[in-house]
Every structure is written in C-alpha cells, then in structure tokens.
C-alpha cells in the first residue's frame, strides 16, 4: 500500500538527450518535412484552413421554358407541356401523352388482362386485391363481342388503356431552359447571381450553354443537357427520366467578388429506375375536368411521360479569419512532435545502444538522496560528481543547457 502511495505522488519532468546519429537524424528531419509540407500544401493552400467557412447557402431559383412541338397532330406550347407552371426549381417537360377521353363515373370492364375471367367466381376471389382503374364489383362482364371477359369495376369509365404505342415529341430536344439563380452566404452577408457583369440582354438572346465558349450562359438546350448527363435523348423521351442540373458556388471571398462564379454540372438522378425493367423512366397522370350542359361531370385522363429537371444549388464560401488560422498553426506545430515520438520508438527498440539511450533518457531522483546528504548544496555536488563519473568517454555534454549528447560511432 505504501509503495502505491509513493508511486502516485511522483512528478515527471523532461530531460534533453542529444543523439548524434545519421540514421535517426535523417528520419527525424524527413518526418518533420513531411508534416510541414502536408500542413502548408494541403491544409493551408489547398483546403484554405485559414478561412472561416459558410456552407449554409440561401438560394432562389426561377426557371422558364421556351419552344414549340407537335404531338397528336396538335401544336404544343409551354402551357401544354410544362408542369407545374410556377417556374420553380423542379419542373417537368412532357414528351408524350396517352389520352383517355370522356370518362364518366359508372361501371365498366377492367382493361388489364390480369383481371381476365370466365365467370363471377373468378372476380369474387380477386376483390381483396386492388384493381388498376377502380373498385371491383365481383361481376365478370364483356365490353363487346370482340373483347374477352374481364372483371367489372366501379370508377371512371371507360377504363384507361395505357400500352398504346405513341411517338414522343422529338422537338423537345430543341427547347430551351432559362435559369435565374440568386444566392446569399448569410455569415458574410454576400449576395451574388448567375448573371455575371459581362452578360447583357443581347448576349442572352443568342447564347446557349456549353463548356467551351459559353460557360456562364444561363440558357440550356434540353438536348445538350441530356447529352451532358450522358443520356440518349430518344430513350429519355420515350420512357421519361429525372435530370439534375447542379449549380455549385465555391467562392474565395478574399479575392475579388467577380471571381465568385457558378459551376454547372449535369447528371441522371434516377439511375436505378433506368436499369429497372419493372418501372423504368418517369411518368405520372393528371386529368382535365368538364361538365355537360345538364351538369354531369366528365374528364379527360392523361398519362404523361416526361423529363423532370431538378435544379440543385450548393455552395461553400470562405474568408480569412484569425481563429481558424491560429488553431491550425498550433495543430501544425504540435504535429511536428510526432517525429520525436517515432524516433524515440526506433531508438528504444531497434538501434544499437538502445539500453544506453534508455539509461540516459530515464533517471529517477528520490527525496531520500537529499535527506542523507545533510544539505542541499552538498547533495547537488555529490549528484554532479556521480553523474560525471558515470559518463563514458564517448559521452559528452552538449552546449544546450542540461542536455546530454550521445555519439554513436560507426
């Protein structure tokens, strides 16, 4: 118990030992050089760790589509093929429509062949399953003599037939998308838009975005967006899909404001549905409702295949600040000490003379030495004489205060 108490109330202080060895000296300097190079090259120059960062970007996106196309022998304009119409950051351009006209509430045969039947019992068994176009009544009926019998439904009739082959509106690839984006970094109260000072109304009328000559043009052709997203437009128009238009704002606010510019990129966001044969592409349904003169309601059901565009904005701004600068400088200076730890491990375990190094590095001094000496000055004199007697001829004191030098001869 007494030994535990005395071991607990101890104090450790550092002792400098200068080791003059080519091997350990080269290792020490190489490790220090690597650490300093990492902090200067990567942390400070590349990552700009001396800056305060703001990633909480505030963004507003407004979009506008222009173009005319022909579908179902009708000329389609923006009001026909763009939904929703508010010009938000997420919108759809319809490429083809499957139309079921003059639907009214009533009873009719189901259109899907998985509800084919011979008698009512076949339909009664299926009533627990959801139908495709309405609620099953349990009756097996036939639309006319040329069609097979199917289970009857209650809902909007006639039931939709959505497997009709229809050619998409190929003019969509020449439609243009106008994107107006404003951003703000609240921490620095910095505001910018994707209309650079060099952009004017005459430039807007004739430019289309490309990565070579019109990097900052805010007008994009649909066909170019599909190509830049590595998609085949014909397949995309037939089955639909989701394309992401990414606007990235990476700004160094220590530089001129004009250096803060948007960077555009394009990608297919629904890549999994593209590979899935069960539900490929992107489609949705909507209806237009009408009333007859006698007040009876009817509708036109539309199944739309569309290209959905998601405009995604992200940003990262940085500006010099003393606090992160000091934190990373302290981290750099502290990390330089890793070289000493590595060298100590090598010296204590792998090099010749490891025992000699341990004897010089670790030394115990007890109060008992001073109590037996009688006075502080005489004890210090005795300890100094003993230390000097223990030094072998190849050891010597360095010019550093209180530091031993160990010379390792080849």
N, C-alpha and C positions, 0 to 999 in steps of 0.2 A: 504493500500500500504506500509506504514511504517513497519507494522508487517511482511509483506512478505520479505522486505529488511533485517530486523534484523534476521529473521529466516534463511535467505540464508547465511548470513555472520556469521556462527557459526562453532565451532570446537568440535569434539567429541574425547575423549580420554578414554582409558580403565581404569577400576577400578577393582582391585582384591578383591574378596569376598570369603573367605574360608568357605565352608559349611560342617560342621561335621555331616554327616548323613550316617548311614549304607546303607540305600536304594540307595541313589543317588551315594554314593561312589562305591558300588558294580557294579551298572550299568555302571558307568564311566570306571572302570577297565576292565569289560568284553568287552565293545565295543572297547577299546584300544587294548586288547589282540586279539580280532578277526581281527582287521585291521592289526596289526603287523604280525599275523600268515598268513593272506592272502598274504601280500607282501613278506614275507620270503619264505613260502611254495610254493605258486602258481607263483607269479611274478618272483622271483629271482631263485628259484631252478627248478621249472618245465618249465616255459616259458623262462628261462635264459635271463631275460630282461637286464642283464648287458652286453650282447653281441651286437655287430653290426651284422646285418643280410644281407645276399645276396641271393635273390631268382631268380636272372636273370641268370639262368644256361645256359651255352652253351654246346650243346650236338651233338655228331655224332654217328649214328647207322649204322652198316653193318650187313647184315643177309645172311645166306647160308642154303639151304635146301638139305637134302640127303635122298634117298630112291627110291625103285623101286616098281611099281604096275602094275596090269593087268586090262585093260579096252578095251572093244570092241575087245577082242581076240588079243590085242596088248600090248606089254610091254612098259610101260610109264616110262620115266626118268625125271630128273629135267627140261630139256629143253622143255618137253611136258606139264608139269602140273603146272609150276611156272610162274606167270606173275605179274608185269614186271620182267625182267631178271636182273635188275641192282643191286639187293640185298639191296634195300632201307628199310626204317623203316616201309613202308606199302607194303605188298605183298599178293598175293593170291595163294592158293593151290587148283587146280581144282580137284573136287571129281567125277564129271560125266559130259559127253558131249552129246548133241543132235546134230547130224551132218546132214546137208543138202548139198549133193554133186552136182557138175556140174551145178551150177546156171549160167545162161546167161541172158543178157538184152533182154527183149521181153515182150509178153503179155501172160497171163495165168489166170485161175480161182483163186480167193481168197480161201485160205484154211480154214479160220474160218467160222463156221456155222452161225454166226450172220449176215453174208452177203449172206445168202441163198435167192434165188429169184425164181420167176416163169416166169417173162418177164422183158423187159428192163426198164419199168416204175419203177419197184421196185428199180433198181440200180440208176436210174436218181435221185430219191429222196435222195439217200444216198451219192451223190457226194460231198455234203457240209461237210460231216464227214470224218475224216482221216481214211484211211484203215490200215490194220495191216501190209501188206507187200509191198505196192506200191500205185500208184495213180489210182483211179477208172476211168474207161472209160465210164461207163454208160451202158455197154452191159451185158446181162445175158447169160452166157455160161456154157458148161458142159465139164469136162475133158474127161470122157468116159461114157459109158452106165451104169456102176456100181456105179457112184458117182452122188450126187444131183447137181442141177444147183446152181452156185454162181456167184456173180458179178465179172467181169473181171478187172484185174489190169495191169498197165504198171510198170515194175520193174525187179527185179531178179527172174527168173523163173527156175524151179518150186518153188512155194511158200513154205515157211517153215511150217512144221507140228511139233509143239513143245510139244505136250502132249503124246509123246511116253514114255511108262514106261521103265526106264533103271535103272539097279542096279548100285549103286555108287562103286567107287574103295575103298574097305574097307582097303586095305594095307596102306592107308594114315595115319591111327592111329599109325602106327609104324615108320613113317617118323620122322626125327629129324630136329630141327631148331637150328642153331648156331647163337648166337647174340654176337656181339662185340660192346661194348659201351664205348665211351670216353667222359668225362665231364670236364668242367672248370668253376670255380667260378671267374669271372673277377675282382671282388672287392678285393679279397685276392690273385689273381694270383695262384690259387690252381687247380692242374690238377690231375685227377685220372681215372682209367679204371676199368671195371668189371672183369678183370683178376687179382685176388689177388696174392700176392707173393707166396702163397702156391700152386698155380695152375701151372702145367707144362704140357708138351706135352703128357706124358704117362697117366696123370690123365684125360686129355681132351678126349683121345681115349676110355676110358671105363666108364666115368661118365654120368649120366642123372640126371637132376634137381629133387630134392624132398625136402620137408620142414624139414626132419629129419637128413639125413646124407650128403646131397649134396646141402646145401642151396645156395652156391655161384657158382655152376656149370653152365656155360653159354650155355649148350646144353639141349634142351627141346623136349620131345616126344609129338607129336601132340595129341595123345590120352590122355596123362597126362594133357596137357593144357586144353583140353575140360572138363576133369573131375574136375580140379581145378576151372574152371569157372562155375561149376555146370550145365553142359550141357550133354545131351545124344548124343554120337558121331554118332550113326546111323541116328538120326533125323537131326543132323547138316550136315552130309554128303549128305543126300537126298535133303534138301532144301537150304543148304548154310547158312552162317551167318558171323557175324563180331565179332572177339575175340580181346580184348585188353590185351596186355602184358605190365604191368606198371612196370617201374624201378624207384624207389624212392631213392634219395640220401639225407639223413638227416645227416649232419656232424657237429660235435662239434670240431672245429679246435683248441681249447685249449688243446685237448687231442692228443694222438699220431695219425699220419697220417694213421696207419694201422686200427684205429678204424672207419674210414670212409668207410663204406661198402654199397653195393647196397641191396635194399629190393625189392623182386619181388611179384607181385600180378596179378591176372587174373580175367577178367570179360567179360560178354557178352555186347557189346556196342550197338547192335541193338535190344534191348529187345522189343521195340514197334513193329518192323516188325515180331518178333517171335510170338506175340499174334494176329497179323493181318491176317485174312483169305484171304484178297484180294490179298496181295502181300507179302507172307511170305518168309523169308530167304533172300538169296543174290545170284543173277545171273547176267550175262552180256553176250553180243555177240561180236564176232570178226570173221574175215574172212581171208582166205588164198587165194591169187590171183595167177592165172596161165594164160598162153597163149598157144593156139594151134600153130601148125606149120604155119598155114596161118595167124597168128597174131590176131585171135579172142580171146577176153578175157573171162575167166570164173573163178568161185570161188567156194570154199567150205565154207559154213556158219556154224559156231559152236556156239551153245548156251551152255555156261558153268555155272554149279553150283559149287560154290567154297566157301572155308572158307577163309575169309580175316583176316589177322593179322595186327593189328596196334600196333607198339612198341612205347609206350608213356613214355617219360622221364621227371621227375620233380625233383627239388632239393631245399634244404634250408640249407645254411651253416651259422654258427655263430662263432664269435671270440670276445674276451674281448675287450671292448673299454671304455674309461673313460667317454665319453659324455653321452651315454645312462645310464651308472651306476649312474652318478650324477643326471640326470633327474629323474630317478625312485626313488632314495633315497629322493630327495626333495618331490616328489609326496607322498612317504610313510610318511614322517614327517608331511606333510600338512594334509594328510588324518586322522592322529591321532586326529586332532582337531575336527573331526566330532563327537567324543564322547562328547566334551564340548557343542556343539550345541544341541545334543539330551538331555543332562542333563539340559541345560537351559530351553528347552521346557517343560520338566517334572516339574521342579521347579516353573516355572512361571505360570503353568496352572493346575497341578494335585495334588501336595503335599500340606499338611497343612503348613501354614505360607507363602503362595505364595506372599501375599501382603507385608509381612515383607522383603522377599527376593527382591521384586521389589524396595522397598524403599532403600535398601542398594546398589542395583546394579546400579540404575539410580539416578543421582543427577545433578541439574542444578546450575551453578555458573555464575553470571552476573557481568558485569563491574560496574553496579550501586552499588553493595555491597562495592566495593573498593573506589568509589568516595565519598560515605557517611562516610567512616571510617576516611578520612583525611590523612592517611599514610599507607604504605604497611605493616609495622610490626604490627601496632595496629589492622588492619583488619584481618591479619592472626591469631593474638591472639584471636580475637573475634570469628572467624570461628572455631578455635580449641576448644574454650570453649563451643560454641554452639553444636558442634558435640559430645563432650564428655557428655554434658548434655542430648543429645538425645539418647544415648546408654542405653538400658535397662540392668538390672543386668545380664541377661543371655547372653548378647553380650560382647565380649572382643576383643582386638586387638591381632592378631597373631604375631608371631616372624618375619613374612615376612614384608618387608618394605612397608608401606602404605596399607596393606591388612586387611580387616575386617574378623573376624571369626563369623559365625552364628552357634550356637549349638542348634540342635533340640533334645529336650528331649522326651523320650518315655512317 
